[in-house]
Amino acid sequence: MDPVQILIRVGDTDPDAGGNEVAYQEWVYLAREAGWDVVENPGFQEPRDGGTHVGLVEIEGLTYRIHYGLRARLDLSDGETVLGYAAWAEPVQR
């Protein structure tokens, strides 16, 4: 599984049930469980100005920005769009 495919539900529809640091740590944990050598560089960071960025990691020489916020997804059982809090990663272009 590519790191950008790791999407974790954290807090469901209530951001306080998960939280920024918990979301970051859960993403790092699952990436390592998937076999990636994750280097936290510099690690968890509180988001600024209402953003979703909660930290940076390096995997195989590539930098990824970890995010935590609302994500839309399709509920396959009924086809409805569901909004929920999740953690995900995006590569950083240099």
Backbone as a chain_set.jsonl record, in Angstrom:
{"seq": "MDPVQILIRVGDTDPDAGGNEVAYQEWVYLAREAGWDVVENPGFQEPRDGGTHVGLVEIEGLTYRIHYGLRARLDLSDGETVLGYAAWAEPVQR", "coords": {"N": [[0.839, -1.167, 0.0], [0.653, 2.136, -0.91], [1.906, 5.072, 0.761], [0.163, 7.315, 0.45], [-2.277, 6.128, 0.202], [-3.101, 5.413, 2.666], [-5.586, 5.997, 4.809], [-7.139, 7.118, 7.598], [-9.846, 6.811, 9.739], [-10.553, 9.026, 12.271], [-11.989, 10.012, 15.141], [-14.502, 10.164, 13.985], [-17.313, 11.995, 13.404], [-16.764, 13.964, 15.149], [-14.308, 16.121, 15.973], [-13.007, 16.397, 18.422], [-13.024, 13.906, 19.531], [-10.929, 12.546, 18.523], [-8.515, 14.13, 17.685], [-5.706, 16.269, 16.881], [-2.983, 15.409, 17.437], [-3.335, 12.717, 18.109], [-4.404, 11.752, 15.711], [-2.226, 12.142, 13.975], [-0.29, 10.425, 15.181], [-1.63, 7.958, 14.948], [-1.686, 7.676, 12.146], [1.065, 7.464, 11.566], [1.645, 5.117, 12.993], [0.049, 3.185, 11.587], [1.22, 3.359, 9.046], [3.763, 2.365, 9.582], [3.032, -0.214, 10.385], [2.213, -1.134, 7.927], [4.601, -1.633, 6.807], [6.353, 0.401, 6.117], [9.282, 2.407, 6.559], [9.147, 4.849, 8.6], [10.218, 8.073, 9.181], [10.029, 10.479, 11.528], [10.006, 13.743, 10.844], [9.828, 17.008, 11.145], [8.084, 15.75, 12.841], [5.09, 15.7, 14.851], [3.02, 18.603, 14.557], [1.214, 21.417, 15.646], [-1.698, 22.436, 13.892], [-2.007, 25.406, 11.879], [-3.844, 28.47, 11.484], [-6.405, 27.357, 10.972], [-5.851, 25.227, 9.306], [-5.142, 21.889, 7.992], [-2.781, 20.55, 8.244], [-0.726, 18.496, 10.147], [1.8, 17.497, 10.606], [5.107, 16.367, 9.523], [6.668, 13.733, 7.739], [9.234, 11.427, 6.689], [9.647, 9.076, 4.14], [11.409, 6.609, 2.64], [13.136, 8.578, 1.554], [11.38, 10.457, 0.552], [9.312, 13.243, 1.333], [6.405, 13.571, 3.271], [3.379, 15.241, 3.963], [1.355, 15.159, 6.727], [-2.093, 15.153, 7.276], [-5.066, 16.207, 9.057], [-8.47, 16.223, 9.186], [-11.804, 17.019, 7.987], [-13.078, 14.628, 5.76], [-14.597, 13.572, 2.79], [-16.35, 10.66, 1.962], [-17.552, 7.778, 0.235], [-20.238, 5.868, 1.252], [-20.383, 2.577, 0.846], [-22.468, 0.84, 1.306], [-24.937, 2.146, 1.028], [-24.557, 4.135, -0.837], [-24.446, 6.785, -0.1], [-22.891, 9.964, 0.542], [-20.516, 10.488, 3.026], [-19.376, 12.526, 5.645], [-16.522, 12.735, 7.595], [-14.015, 12.831, 10.215], [-10.607, 12.412, 9.481], [-7.262, 11.083, 8.994], [-4.616, 11.64, 6.734], [-2.073, 11.405, 4.126], [0.008, 13.469, 2.073], [2.275, 13.787, -0.617], [5.156, 15.928, -0.531], [6.198, 18.311, -2.744], [9.384, 19.093, -3.973]], "CA": [[0.0, 0.0, 0.0], [1.374, 3.402, -0.984], [1.553, 5.916, 1.91], [-0.977, 8.199, 0.198], [-3.496, 5.336, 0.274], [-3.438, 5.183, 4.071], [-6.589, 6.951, 5.257], [-7.596, 6.606, 8.878], [-10.932, 7.525, 10.408], [-10.187, 9.398, 13.638], [-12.944, 10.949, 15.708], [-15.773, 10.08, 13.277], [-17.786, 13.328, 13.029], [-16.416, 14.86, 16.249], [-12.847, 16.229, 15.976], [-12.484, 16.279, 19.783], [-12.927, 12.487, 19.886], [-9.63, 12.081, 18.055], [-7.553, 15.181, 17.951], [-4.601, 16.407, 15.933], [-1.817, 14.573, 17.726], [-3.764, 11.317, 18.018], [-4.528, 11.443, 14.288], [-0.863, 12.031, 13.451], [0.328, 9.206, 15.712], [-2.309, 6.798, 14.348], [-1.235, 7.528, 10.769], [2.44, 6.958, 11.621], [1.565, 3.719, 13.437], [-0.457, 2.325, 10.504], [2.219, 3.319, 7.972], [4.805, 1.416, 10.017], [2.433, -1.555, 10.328], [2.167, -1.513, 6.512], [5.948, -1.985, 6.395], [7.156, 1.559, 5.754], [10.214, 2.951, 7.533], [8.7, 6.234, 8.741], [11.074, 8.931, 9.99], [9.284, 11.68, 11.883], [10.919, 14.856, 10.621], [10.174, 16.998, 12.555], [7.071, 15.073, 13.634], [3.8, 16.365, 15.059], [2.963, 20.059, 14.64], [-0.158, 21.918, 15.74], [-2.084, 23.138, 12.674], [-2.123, 26.863, 11.971], [-4.831, 29.192, 10.674], [-7.502, 26.49, 10.575], [-5.405, 24.246, 8.32], [-5.221, 20.471, 8.332], [-1.427, 19.997, 8.326], [-0.374, 18.175, 11.535], [3.159, 16.997, 10.759], [5.878, 15.918, 8.371], [7.429, 12.495, 7.878], [9.985, 11.015, 5.505], [9.569, 7.652, 3.816], [12.27, 6.302, 1.495], [13.679, 9.798, 0.987], [10.32, 11.385, 0.151], [8.64, 13.908, 2.448], [4.944, 13.56, 3.229], [2.677, 16.096, 4.907], [0.217, 14.455, 7.318], [-3.243, 16.042, 7.483], [-6.202, 15.736, 9.855], [-9.622, 17.086, 8.96], [-12.979, 16.378, 7.4], [-12.918, 13.997, 4.445], [-15.814, 12.968, 2.263], [-16.162, 9.322, 1.409], [-18.788, 7.154, -0.201], [-20.649, 4.687, 2.005], [-20.688, 1.597, -0.194], [-23.696, 0.101, 1.589], [-26.124, 2.845, 0.533], [-24.189, 5.111, -1.846], [-24.485, 8.141, 0.449], [-21.622, 10.597, 0.883], [-20.378, 10.64, 4.47], [-18.278, 13.377, 6.081], [-15.974, 12.315, 8.878], [-12.637, 13.247, 10.437], [-9.649, 11.385, 9.068], [-5.858, 11.465, 8.803], [-4.098, 11.177, 5.447], [-0.765, 11.962, 3.773], [0.23, 13.955, 0.703], [3.702, 14.032, -0.843], [5.588, 17.323, -0.639], [7.065, 18.513, -3.908], [10.56, 19.921, -3.677]], "C": [[0.896, 1.248, 0.0], [0.974, 4.281, 0.205], [0.36, 6.84, 1.671], [-2.307, 7.447, 0.218], [-3.93, 5.063, 1.71], [-4.343, 6.318, 4.528], [-7.23, 6.379, 6.511], [-8.749, 7.445, 9.404], [-10.525, 7.766, 11.851], [-11.226, 10.385, 14.13], [-14.297, 10.955, 15.032], [-16.232, 11.469, 12.852], [-17.468, 14.362, 14.098], [-14.89, 14.964, 16.343], [-12.249, 16.075, 17.372], [-12.337, 14.828, 20.222], [-11.594, 11.902, 19.442], [-8.561, 13.078, 18.429], [-6.361, 15.124, 17.021], [-3.454, 15.447, 16.199], [-2.151, 13.096, 17.652], [-3.845, 10.899, 16.552], [-3.148, 11.251, 13.656], [-0.217, 10.719, 13.896], [-0.309, 7.944, 15.128], [-1.851, 6.581, 12.913], [0.169, 6.933, 10.744], [2.44, 5.475, 12.002], [1.121, 2.809, 12.288], [0.512, 2.262, 9.329], [3.34, 2.342, 8.325], [4.278, -0.014, 9.988], [2.35, -2.061, 8.892], [3.556, -1.807, 5.957], [6.84, -0.818, 6.001], [8.059, 1.977, 6.904], [9.935, 4.45, 7.619], [9.646, 6.977, 9.678], [10.281, 10.207, 10.259], [10.23, 12.874, 11.832], [10.152, 16.118, 10.255], [9.151, 16.283, 13.425], [5.807, 15.901, 13.748], [3.975, 17.875, 15.156], [1.502, 20.465, 14.763], [-0.499, 22.658, 14.442], [-2.23, 24.648, 12.929], [-3.244, 27.37, 11.078], [-5.952, 28.294, 10.153], [-7.137, 25.433, 9.551], [-5.493, 22.825, 8.834], [-3.853, 19.823, 8.523], [-1.037, 19.771, 9.783], [1.027, 17.591, 11.683], [3.792, 16.595, 9.446], [6.601, 14.63, 8.712], [8.219, 12.276, 6.597], [9.876, 9.501, 5.373], [10.37, 7.439, 2.544], [12.75, 7.561, 0.782], [12.655, 10.807, 0.505], [9.655, 11.971, 1.392], [7.14, 13.893, 2.214], [4.4, 14.481, 4.314], [1.457, 15.317, 5.401], [-0.867, 15.481, 7.643], [-4.271, 15.371, 8.396], [-7.344, 16.711, 9.662], [-10.781, 16.298, 8.399], [-12.648, 15.834, 6.021], [-14.254, 13.414, 4.035], [-15.475, 11.588, 1.723], [-17.533, 8.75, 1.085], [-19.059, 5.929, 0.653], [-21.121, 3.657, 0.982], [-21.983, 0.832, 0.064], [-24.932, 0.799, 1.036], [-25.819, 3.939, -0.493], [-24.207, 6.554, -1.386], [-23.072, 8.659, 0.698], [-21.612, 10.87, 2.377], [-19.187, 11.546, 4.745], [-17.811, 12.89, 7.435], [-14.54, 12.774, 8.996], [-11.694, 12.087, 10.149], [-8.247, 11.98, 9.014], [-5.398, 10.861, 7.484], [-2.778, 11.872, 5.148], [-0.762, 12.409, 2.316], [1.721, 14.181, 0.529], [3.98, 15.53, -0.987], [6.516, 17.43, -1.82], [8.202, 19.44, -3.525], [11.048, 20.602, -4.902]], "O": [[1.794, 1.373, 0.833], [-0.183, 4.246, 0.623], [-0.387, 7.123, 2.609], [-3.364, 8.078, 0.247], [-5.018, 4.534, 1.937], [-3.91, 7.466, 4.622], [-7.797, 5.286, 6.486], [-8.633, 8.667, 9.501], [-10.191, 6.827, 12.574], [-11.335, 11.486, 13.591], [-15.181, 11.693, 15.466], [-15.586, 12.077, 11.998], [-17.862, 15.521, 13.969], [-14.236, 14.004, 16.749], [-11.095, 15.664, 17.499], [-11.612, 14.539, 21.174], [-11.181, 10.857, 19.946], [-7.803, 12.88, 19.378], [-6.044, 14.081, 16.448], [-3.002, 14.748, 15.292], [-1.338, 12.3, 17.182], [-3.402, 9.808, 16.193], [-2.933, 10.308, 12.894], [0.339, 9.988, 13.076], [0.389, 6.971, 14.845], [-1.647, 5.441, 12.494], [0.434, 6.001, 9.984], [3.155, 4.675, 11.397], [1.745, 1.777, 12.041], [0.62, 1.223, 8.678], [3.806, 1.586, 7.472], [5.004, -0.931, 9.606], [2.407, -3.267, 8.653], [3.698, -2.181, 4.793], [7.98, -1.032, 5.59], [7.669, 1.916, 8.07], [10.432, 5.226, 6.803], [9.853, 6.569, 10.821], [9.91, 10.924, 9.33], [11.132, 13.006, 12.66], [9.841, 16.277, 9.075], [9.332, 16.213, 14.641], [5.487, 16.699, 12.866], [4.934, 18.369, 15.748], [0.645, 19.922, 14.066], [0.321, 23.427, 13.941], [-2.532, 25.088, 14.039], [-3.553, 26.773, 10.047], [-6.398, 28.455, 9.017], [-8.025, 24.8, 8.979], [-5.875, 22.591, 9.981], [-3.774, 18.662, 8.923], [-1.012, 20.715, 10.573], [1.412, 17.22, 12.792], [3.134, 16.492, 8.411], [7.086, 14.453, 9.83], [7.917, 12.859, 5.556], [9.994, 8.757, 6.346], [10.06, 8.011, 1.499], [12.771, 7.611, -0.447], [13.022, 11.905, 0.088], [9.459, 11.271, 2.385], [6.663, 14.164, 1.112], [4.899, 14.498, 5.439], [0.63, 14.872, 4.606], [-0.59, 16.537, 8.211], [-4.337, 14.146, 8.494], [-7.201, 17.9, 9.944], [-10.748, 15.068, 8.34], [-12.01, 16.51, 5.214], [-14.96, 12.827, 4.855], [-14.431, 11.388, 1.102], [-18.548, 9.202, 1.615], [-18.206, 5.048, 0.767], [-22.145, 3.851, 0.327], [-22.541, 0.236, -0.857], [-25.879, 0.134, 0.618], [-26.739, 4.604, -0.969], [-24.004, 7.461, -2.193], [-22.168, 7.89, 1.024], [-22.57, 11.412, 2.928], [-18.118, 11.37, 4.161], [-18.626, 12.658, 8.328], [-13.904, 13.079, 7.987], [-11.951, 10.943, 10.522], [-8.064, 13.197, 8.991], [-5.738, 9.725, 7.154], [-2.404, 12.821, 5.837], [-1.422, 11.824, 1.457], [2.372, 14.711, 1.429], [3.154, 16.289, -1.493], [7.517, 16.717, -1.895], [8.003, 20.443, -2.84], [12.03, 21.342, -4.848]]}, "num_chains": 1, "name": "protein.A"}
